[in-house]
Each structure stands twice: as structure tokens, then as C-alpha cells.
Amino acid sequence: MMGERTVAQEALFYEFSVERHVPADHLLRSIDRFVDLTAIREHLRPFYSEMGRPSIDPELMIRMLIVGYCFGIRSERRLCDEVHLNLAYRWFCRLGLDGDVPDHSTFSKNRHGRFRDSDLLRQLFETTVKRCMTEGLVGADGFAVDASLIRAEANRQRFVTGEEGLPPGASSRAIDEYLAVLDDAAFGAATEVVPKRISPSDPAARYTSAHGGKAEFCYATNYLIDVKHAVIMDVEASTAVRQAEVTAAKRMIERVHDDLGIWPRKLIGDTGYGSAETLAWLVHERDIEPHIPVFDKSSRTDGTFSRADFVFDGKQDTYTCPAGKLLKRRQRRFDDRPDQVPADGHVRYRASAADCGSCALRPQCCPGQPVRKVMRSIHEGARDLTRALSQEEEWIVSRRERKKVEMLFAHLKRILKLDRLRLRGPCGARDEFHLAAAAQNLRKMAKLIPMPTPAMAA
């Protein structure tokens, strides 16, 4: 017989506990173990007035932002609606059943004011890094670095040319931030090349198609991770050019050493970080082994001898060609000193006209030139060390470990849905990148560290 639901008279009182209705295996339960915001009040106290009505609890706003970035809720309007309806979100935000959810405009007001003035979101990210270190998830032996392009909140079809520049009198928060970073090596001063297009709504974003699709206005998020468990050790926003990404990598390495006291033994990266200057900085200034492919364009494709076919003698400071002749360091004037550093960073070695003129290998060496010349970078020692490291077995392991940072970018865009920024300007990009990296570290700890088993009743 088909049953029928009996609708009873509504009770006058209900006993309801949000704690009992949040599943024990819910992600937020595991994340909550690692969220300690007790220091936020003291950190923000100088930015609040002693008079006036009480403000929204900053801990509540931070917890709501953590929920939004952990679950890919990009809109703050939607985040407020989700926290209002979802019991697990209410439990994590300590709202209970009757707690009021703040208006979405509260986030914008605090983001552009107290949060940025106090660098609160940076402190939140650093708190997650220190907690990962406390939990033993950081090996501190090998780091990996990489950058990924994130589309800016700018219409690719609305632009002004780089030569034309922004119109006179244009003013907005994003434009003010763009003017403030013109001399920053990670943004305006990264390259002297004038951008092809500039977005009036977010001029600091770079117009690029380096991600492989159609050209878009983009920022770059730079990650420095520990390869043991792919914990994000530092994050930096930059414009979407390679020079800025290298500058961001140096800043992150220095900051991790200065703030956390961690000095990795090796750094893993792709060829974009394999320039002679970067390798020399790692080897000579930071004493870090670069597990990075050397950026080298000395190989020739016309069948003639490449630089690798010449043998360098460090003691004599000469090259020996395949025919056994010497190429000596070139001196243009008699007052040039052998130890003088060239302006372009390359030392030139040249064979004598007598040796090249009678050489049988000349058609394979310098068929269109009177003598053969070889250029050597002043940082070639660091490049040679990197080439030697690439012959060791650990290099293969490092190539595999480098994929961990790429997997974090895939998780950032596919799971956390940060494939396009919602905030404009360099400060908006920094805010979103810090929150996303903090969310990824929290999810990492929740995944790797199991929940404590409740004690059984005697």
C-alpha cells in the first residue's frame, strides 16, 4: 500500500545544531583546523577608529573570502547569498543560524582601504606558509618556480595604441595604480618595448598571446613552491613579460630567505629562467644549484661549426678550434685591459688571419668571413655548471618535479576558477593571487593531514 506523508502541526520550539548538520568529512571541517585568525584584530587595530559604531568583524570577512576562493565562488554578491543559505559555510564563518551576513559592498570598502593599507591578505598567505612548515610539509631542499598568465578584467577590443598612450585627463583607481608601478621592474620597467595596445580600464595588464590562444590583456601570477608536497612558498604578481617574471622569481627567493630563513639547495625552472645573468645570480650570489635548461642560441643550423665545437682553456683564456688553432681574446685598443668587463657582457675571441687563410676546414668554419670569431659570456662559468648538472641523474627527477607547479596552475584555473581576474589594477591582481595561493595551501593541508580520530567512550 502506498504510504502518505502525515503533515503534523508545527512545533513551537525546535532544537537545531549547525554543528551536527555539517558532515564530518566536509572539506571546511578539515580546513578549519589550520585557520588561525587571532592576530588579525591586533594587526588591524591601528586602521580602525576608537569612536563610531562597531564595524563588521574582519575575521568574518576573511573567513567568507576563504570560503569563496576555496570553492571557486568568484562573485562577492553570490558569496553572500551562498553563505546565507549553506549551513557548512555558516558553521565555518561562525554565524550560526541567526547571524547576519554582511552586504557585498563591505568587501569592496575594506579591500580598497584597511586590507590593502595593512597588507592583510599578504599576512594571511604567509600564515598558511608558516603553518605548512609547522606541519612538516616543507622539505626546504628543492624549489620550483614558474609563471602563468591570467586574463585581466579588460575588453580586448577596447584599447589605445602604445604610441598614442592614455588620453589626457583619464583617471581611475586602476590608472593610478598603473602610474605608481611604471618604475617597478616587475611591471612598467620590465622592458623598454612599447606595448602594442593599452587597455584604458586596466593599463597595467599586458596585451599578449603567449598563452597560445588569441591575444588578451593579462597579468602573470608567479609561484615559488617547495617540491616535497607542492606547498606554495611565495606568490608574486607581475606584468605578462618574461623579464618581469624573472624579476619576480628573484624577489620571491630573496623574500623566502629573509622572512622564513629558508635557503633551498636547488631551483627548478624552465628555459625562460635559463639566461646567463639569472644562472650567475643563482650560482654566485645565492649558492643555489640551477636545475634549469640553459638558454643558448650558439648552435648553428647551416652545417658550420658551432661554439660547442671549440674547446675553452680557462688557464690560458683561449679557445682551440677543431683544426687545433688558438683563438685569443680580442683587444681593440692597446689600452684595453684583459680583465675589463665588456659593456654587452660578452668577451670576443678571434683567430689569426694566417691560421684561417690556410686552414682546410675553413668551408666548415667561416666560409663567409676572413677569420672565425667566438663570443663567450662573462657568466659562462655558471652556464657550464648548469650543463654539468643536466648530465646527472637528479636532473631527470627535477624535470618530473617541475610539473608540480604546472599542476597548481591547472588547479587554480579549473577548480578555483581563477582563469580571469575580477579586480582591476596591480593591487587587485595581488589581492586575488594572495587569496588563491592561501586557499591552495589550506586545501593542501586538509588533503595531506588526516582529521584526528575521535576518542572512543570508555
C-alpha positions as CSV (number, residue, x, y, z in Angstrom):
1,M,0.0,0.0,0.0
2,M,1.3,3.4,-0.9
3,G,2.2,5.5,2.1
4,E,1.2,9.0,2.6
5,R,3.1,11.7,4.5
6,T,1.4,13.0,7.5
7,V,1.7,16.7,8.0
8,A,1.8,17.4,11.7
9,Q,1.1,20.6,13.4
10,E,4.2,22.9,13.5
11,A,6.0,22.8,16.8
12,L,6.5,25.9,18.9
13,F,10.2,25.1,19.6
14,Y,12.9,23.4,17.6
15,E,16.2,22.1,18.8
16,F,18.7,22.6,15.9
17,S,22.5,22.4,15.9
18,V,24.5,23.6,12.9
19,E,27.4,21.5,14.3
20,R,25.5,18.3,13.9
21,H,24.4,19.1,10.4
22,V,27.9,19.6,8.9
23,P,29.3,16.3,7.7
24,A,32.4,15.1,9.5
25,D,34.2,14.7,6.2
26,H,33.3,18.1,4.8
27,L,36.3,20.0,3.4
28,L,35.7,23.0,5.6
29,R,35.9,20.9,8.7
30,S,39.4,19.9,7.7
31,I,40.4,23.4,6.6
32,D,39.1,25.0,9.8
33,R,41.9,23.2,11.8
34,F,44.5,25.3,10.1
35,V,42.8,28.7,10.1
36,D,44.0,30.8,13.0
37,L,42.9,34.5,12.7
38,T,43.5,35.5,16.3
39,A,46.2,38.0,15.3
40,I,44.1,39.8,12.8
41,R,42.4,42.1,15.3
42,E,45.7,43.4,16.7
43,H,47.1,43.8,13.2
44,L,44.1,45.8,12.0
45,R,43.5,47.8,15.2
46,P,45.5,50.9,14.1
47,F,43.3,51.1,11.0
48,Y,40.0,51.4,12.9
49,S,38.7,54.4,14.8
50,E,38.1,54.4,18.5
51,M,34.8,56.1,18.0
52,G,31.7,55.4,16.0
53,R,29.5,52.3,15.6
54,P,31.1,48.8,15.7
55,S,32.3,47.6,12.3
56,I,31.8,44.2,10.7
57,D,34.1,41.7,12.2
58,P,37.2,41.4,10.0
59,E,37.6,37.8,10.9
60,L,34.1,37.1,9.4
61,M,35.1,38.8,6.1
62,I,38.3,36.8,5.9
63,R,36.6,33.6,6.6
64,M,34.0,34.4,3.9
65,L,36.8,35.2,1.4
66,I,38.5,31.8,2.3
67,V,35.2,30.1,1.5
68,G,34.8,31.9,-1.8
69,Y,38.3,31.1,-3.0
70,C,38.4,27.5,-1.8
71,F,35.2,26.7,-3.6
72,G,35.6,28.9,-6.7
73,I,32.8,31.4,-5.8
74,R,34.2,34.5,-7.6
75,S,31.3,36.9,-7.2
76,E,31.0,38.6,-3.8
77,R,27.3,39.0,-4.3
78,R,26.9,35.3,-4.9
79,L,29.3,34.6,-2.0
80,C,27.0,36.5,0.4
81,D,24.0,34.5,-0.9
82,E,25.8,31.2,-0.6
83,V,26.9,31.9,3.0
84,H,23.4,32.9,3.9
85,L,21.9,29.6,2.6
86,N,24.7,27.0,3.2
87,L,24.9,25.5,6.7
88,A,28.5,24.4,6.2
89,Y,29.5,27.9,5.2
90,R,27.7,29.4,8.2
91,W,29.4,27.0,10.5
92,F,32.9,27.9,9.1
93,C,32.1,31.6,9.4
94,R,30.8,31.2,13.0
95,L,27.4,32.7,12.1
96,G,25.1,30.1,13.5
97,L,21.5,30.1,12.2
98,D,20.5,33.7,13.0
99,G,23.8,35.5,12.2
100,D,23.6,38.3,9.7
101,V,25.7,38.1,6.5
102,P,27.4,41.4,5.6
103,D,26.5,43.2,2.5
104,H,28.7,42.6,-0.6
105,S,29.7,46.3,-0.6
106,T,31.5,45.8,2.7
107,F,34.2,43.7,1.0
108,S,35.0,46.5,-1.6
109,K,35.1,49.1,1.1
110,N,37.6,47.2,3.2
111,R,39.6,45.8,0.3
112,H,40.4,49.3,-1.0
113,G,41.0,50.6,2.5
114,R,42.1,48.7,5.6
115,F,43.0,45.4,3.9
116,R,45.4,47.0,1.4
117,D,46.8,49.6,3.8
118,S,47.7,46.9,6.3
119,D,48.8,44.3,3.7
120,L,46.4,41.9,5.4
121,L,46.0,39.4,2.6
122,R,49.7,39.1,2.3
123,Q,49.9,38.3,6.0
124,L,47.1,35.7,5.6
125,F,49.1,33.9,2.9
126,E,52.3,34.0,5.0
127,T,50.3,32.5,7.9
128,T,49.4,29.5,5.7
129,V,53.0,29.0,4.7
130,K,54.2,29.0,8.3
131,R,51.5,26.5,9.2
132,C,52.7,24.2,6.4
133,M,56.2,24.5,7.8
134,T,54.9,23.6,11.3
135,E,53.1,20.6,10.0
136,G,56.3,19.3,8.3
137,L,55.1,19.7,4.7
138,V,58.1,21.8,3.6
139,G,61.3,20.0,2.7
140,A,63.3,23.2,2.1
141,D,65.7,21.3,-0.2
142,G,64.3,21.9,-3.7
143,F,62.1,24.8,-5.0
144,A,60.4,25.1,-8.4
145,V,59.4,28.4,-10.0
146,D,57.1,29.2,-12.9
147,A,54.5,31.8,-14.0
148,S,51.1,31.5,-15.6
149,L,49.0,34.1,-17.5
150,I,45.7,35.1,-16.0
151,R,43.3,37.2,-18.1
152,A,42.6,40.7,-16.8
153,E,39.2,42.3,-16.4
154,A,39.6,44.2,-19.6
155,N,37.9,44.0,-23.0
156,R,40.4,43.0,-25.7
157,Q,38.5,45.1,-28.3
158,R,38.7,48.4,-26.3
159,F,42.2,49.8,-26.4
160,V,44.5,52.6,-27.4
161,T,47.8,52.1,-29.1
162,G,51.0,52.1,-27.2
163,E,52.4,55.1,-29.1
164,E,49.2,57.1,-28.5
165,G,49.1,56.4,-24.8
166,L,46.2,57.0,-22.4
167,P,44.0,60.0,-23.2
168,P,44.8,63.2,-21.2
169,G,42.7,63.5,-18.1
170,A,41.9,59.8,-17.8
171,S,41.5,58.9,-14.2
172,S,40.5,55.7,-12.3
173,R,41.9,53.6,-9.5
174,A,43.5,51.2,-12.0
175,I,45.2,54.1,-13.8
176,D,46.6,55.5,-10.6
177,E,48.0,52.1,-9.7
178,Y,49.5,51.8,-13.2
179,L,51.2,55.1,-12.9
180,A,52.6,54.1,-9.5
181,V,54.3,51.0,-10.9
182,L,55.8,52.5,-14.0
183,D,59.3,52.3,-12.4
184,D,58.7,48.8,-10.9
185,A,60.9,46.2,-12.6
186,A,58.1,43.7,-12.3
187,F,55.7,46.0,-14.2
188,G,56.4,49.2,-16.2
189,A,60.2,49.0,-16.1
190,A,60.4,45.3,-17.1
191,T,61.1,46.1,-20.7
192,E,61.7,49.1,-22.9
193,V,59.4,47.8,-25.6
194,V,56.3,49.9,-26.0
195,P,53.2,47.7,-25.7
196,K,51.2,47.3,-28.9
197,R,47.9,48.0,-27.1
198,I,46.9,49.6,-23.8
199,S,43.6,48.9,-22.1
200,P,42.0,52.2,-20.7
201,S,40.2,50.2,-18.0
202,D,43.4,48.3,-16.8
203,P,46.5,49.8,-18.4
204,A,49.0,47.7,-16.3
205,A,47.7,44.5,-18.0
206,R,49.9,43.4,-20.9
207,Y,48.4,42.6,-24.3
208,T,49.9,39.1,-25.2
209,S,49.1,35.8,-26.9
210,A,51.9,33.9,-25.1
211,H,49.4,31.6,-23.6
212,G,48.7,30.1,-27.0
213,G,45.2,31.5,-27.8
214,K,44.0,34.8,-29.1
215,A,45.7,37.8,-27.7
216,E,44.3,39.1,-24.4
217,F,45.2,41.6,-21.7
218,C,46.8,39.5,-19.0
219,Y,48.7,39.5,-15.7
220,A,51.2,36.9,-14.6
221,T,51.0,35.0,-11.3
222,N,54.4,33.7,-10.2
223,Y,54.7,30.7,-7.9
224,L,57.7,29.6,-5.9
225,I,56.9,26.1,-4.5
226,D,58.6,23.5,-2.3
227,V,58.7,20.3,-4.4
228,K,58.2,17.9,-1.4
229,H,54.5,18.4,-1.2
230,A,54.0,21.3,-3.7
231,V,53.4,23.9,-1.0
232,I,53.3,27.4,-2.3
233,M,56.2,29.3,-0.5
234,D,55.6,32.6,-2.2
235,V,53.5,34.3,-4.9
236,E,54.1,37.5,-6.8
237,A,52.1,39.4,-9.4
238,S,53.8,40.8,-12.4
239,T,53.1,42.0,-15.9
240,A,53.0,39.3,-18.6
241,V,56.6,39.5,-20.0
242,R,59.4,37.1,-19.3
243,Q,61.8,39.8,-17.9
244,A,59.2,40.7,-15.2
245,E,58.7,37.0,-14.4
246,V,62.5,36.6,-13.8
247,T,62.5,39.6,-11.6
248,A,59.5,38.2,-9.6
249,A,61.4,34.9,-9.2
250,K,64.4,36.7,-7.7
251,R,62.2,38.7,-5.3
252,M,60.4,35.5,-4.1
253,I,63.7,33.7,-3.5
254,E,65.1,36.6,-1.5
255,R,61.9,37.1,0.5
256,V,61.6,33.5,1.5
257,H,65.2,33.6,2.7
258,D,64.8,36.9,4.5
259,D,61.4,36.2,6.1
260,L,61.4,32.5,6.6
261,G,65.1,31.7,6.8
262,I,64.9,29.0,4.1
263,W,67.7,28.6,1.6
264,P,67.0,25.9,-1.0
265,R,69.8,23.7,-2.4
266,K,68.4,23.7,-5.9
267,L,65.9,25.6,-8.0
268,I,63.9,24.0,-10.8
269,G,62.5,26.0,-13.7
270,D,62.0,26.2,-17.5
271,T,64.2,27.7,-20.1
272,G,62.8,31.2,-19.5
273,Y,64.9,31.3,-16.4
274,G,68.0,30.0,-18.1
275,S,69.6,33.2,-19.1
276,A,73.3,33.7,-18.3
277,E,72.6,36.5,-15.9
278,T,69.9,34.6,-13.9
279,L,72.1,31.5,-13.7
280,A,75.0,33.6,-12.5
281,W,72.8,35.2,-9.8
282,L,71.7,31.8,-8.5
283,V,75.2,30.3,-8.5
284,H,77.4,33.1,-7.4
285,E,75.1,35.3,-5.2
286,R,72.7,32.7,-3.8
287,D,74.7,29.5,-3.9
288,I,71.7,27.6,-5.4
289,E,72.1,24.8,-7.9
290,P,70.1,25.7,-11.1
291,H,68.2,22.7,-12.4
292,I,67.2,24.9,-15.4
293,P,67.8,24.3,-19.1
294,V,70.4,26.8,-20.4
295,F,69.1,29.4,-22.8
296,D,71.6,29.0,-25.6
297,K,71.4,30.1,-29.2
298,S,75.0,29.4,-30.2
299,S,74.2,26.3,-32.2
300,R,74.3,26.8,-35.9
301,T,72.0,25.2,-38.4
302,D,73.9,25.9,-41.6
303,G,76.3,23.0,-41.2
304,T,79.3,25.1,-39.9
305,F,81.0,24.6,-36.6
306,S,79.1,25.9,-33.5
307,R,80.7,27.3,-30.4
308,A,80.4,23.9,-28.7
309,D,83.0,22.5,-31.2
310,F,85.6,24.9,-29.8
311,V,87.4,23.9,-26.6
312,F,87.9,26.6,-24.0
313,D,91.1,26.7,-21.8
314,G,90.4,28.7,-18.7
315,K,94.0,29.0,-17.6
316,Q,95.2,30.4,-21.0
317,D,91.9,32.2,-21.7
318,T,91.8,30.9,-25.2
319,Y,89.7,28.7,-27.5
320,T,91.0,25.8,-29.6
321,C,89.3,25.3,-32.9
322,P,88.7,21.8,-34.5
323,A,91.9,22.3,-36.5
324,G,93.9,22.8,-33.4
325,K,94.5,26.6,-33.8
326,L,94.1,29.1,-31.0
327,L,91.5,31.9,-30.8
328,K,92.7,34.6,-28.5
329,R,90.8,37.3,-26.6
330,R,90.3,40.3,-28.8
331,Q,91.6,43.7,-27.8
332,R,90.5,46.7,-29.9
333,R,92.9,49.2,-28.4
334,F,96.3,48.8,-26.7
335,D,95.0,50.3,-23.5
336,D,92.2,47.7,-23.2
337,R,92.9,45.5,-20.1
338,P,92.3,41.7,-20.3
339,D,90.2,41.8,-17.1
340,Q,88.0,44.6,-18.3
341,V,84.3,43.6,-18.4
342,P,82.7,44.3,-21.9
343,A,79.7,46.6,-22.0
344,D,77.4,43.9,-23.5
345,G,78.7,41.1,-21.2
346,H,80.4,39.1,-23.9
347,V,84.1,38.5,-24.5
348,R,85.2,38.1,-28.1
349,Y,87.8,35.5,-29.2
350,R,89.4,35.8,-32.6
351,A,91.7,33.5,-34.7
352,S,94.5,35.0,-36.7
353,A,94.1,35.6,-40.4
354,A,97.1,33.5,-41.2
355,D,95.6,30.4,-39.5
356,C,92.2,30.8,-41.1
357,G,93.5,31.6,-44.6
358,S,95.4,28.3,-45.0
359,C,93.0,26.1,-43.0
360,A,91.4,23.1,-44.8
361,L,88.4,23.3,-42.5
362,R,87.5,26.9,-43.4
363,P,84.5,26.0,-45.6
364,Q,83.0,24.3,-42.5
365,C,84.1,27.1,-40.1
366,C,83.9,30.6,-41.5
367,P,83.1,30.4,-45.3
368,G,81.9,34.0,-45.5
369,Q,84.3,35.7,-43.1
370,P,88.0,36.3,-43.2
371,V,88.5,34.8,-39.7
372,R,86.5,32.9,-37.1
373,K,85.2,34.7,-34.0
374,V,83.7,33.2,-30.9
375,M,81.7,35.1,-28.3
376,R,81.7,34.0,-24.6
377,S,79.5,35.3,-21.9
378,I,81.2,36.6,-18.7
379,H,78.7,34.3,-16.9
380,E,79.7,31.3,-18.9
381,G,81.1,29.5,-15.8
382,A,77.5,29.4,-14.3
383,R,76.2,28.1,-17.7
384,D,78.9,25.4,-17.7
385,L,78.0,24.3,-14.2
386,T,74.3,24.1,-15.2
387,R,75.2,22.0,-18.2
388,A,77.2,19.7,-16.0
389,L,74.2,19.3,-13.6
390,S,72.0,18.4,-16.6
391,Q,74.1,15.2,-17.0
392,E,73.4,13.9,-13.5
393,E,70.5,11.5,-12.6
394,E,68.9,14.0,-10.3
395,W,68.2,16.2,-13.3
396,I,65.6,13.7,-14.5
397,V,63.9,13.8,-11.1
398,S,63.9,17.6,-11.2
399,R,62.2,17.6,-14.7
400,R,59.5,15.5,-13.2
401,E,59.1,17.6,-10.1
402,R,58.7,20.8,-12.2
403,K,55.3,19.5,-13.3
404,K,54.0,20.1,-9.7
405,V,53.9,23.8,-10.2
406,E,52.1,23.4,-13.5
407,M,49.6,21.2,-11.8
408,L,49.0,24.0,-9.3
409,F,48.2,26.4,-12.1
410,A,45.8,23.9,-13.6
411,H,44.1,23.6,-10.2
412,L,44.0,27.4,-9.9
413,K,42.2,27.8,-13.2
414,R,40.0,24.7,-13.4
415,I,39.0,24.1,-9.7
416,L,39.3,27.5,-8.1
417,K,38.1,29.1,-11.4
418,L,40.7,31.9,-11.4
419,D,41.2,31.9,-15.2
420,R,40.1,35.6,-15.3
421,L,40.6,38.3,-12.7
422,R,37.7,40.1,-11.2
423,L,39.6,43.0,-9.7
424,R,41.5,45.6,-11.8
425,G,44.9,47.1,-11.3
426,P,48.2,45.6,-9.9
427,C,46.8,45.8,-6.4
428,G,43.7,43.9,-7.4
429,A,45.8,41.2,-9.1
430,R,48.0,40.9,-5.9
431,D,44.9,40.5,-3.7
432,E,43.4,37.8,-5.8
433,F,46.7,35.9,-6.2
434,H,47.4,36.0,-2.4
435,L,43.9,34.7,-1.6
436,A,44.1,32.0,-4.2
437,A,47.5,30.8,-3.0
438,A,46.3,30.8,0.6
439,A,43.3,28.8,-0.4
440,Q,45.5,26.3,-2.3
441,N,47.8,25.9,0.8
442,L,44.8,25.3,3.1
443,R,43.3,22.7,0.8
444,K,46.8,21.1,0.6
445,M,47.0,20.7,4.3
446,A,43.4,19.5,4.5
447,K,44.2,16.8,2.0
448,L,47.5,15.6,3.4
449,I,46.9,15.8,7.1
450,P,44.1,13.5,8.2
451,M,41.4,14.5,10.7
452,P,42.0,13.3,14.2
453,T,40.1,10.2,15.2
454,P,37.6,11.0,17.9
455,A,38.3,9.2,21.2
456,M,36.0,6.2,21.9
457,A,33.9,6.3,25.0
458,A,35.1,4.0,27.8
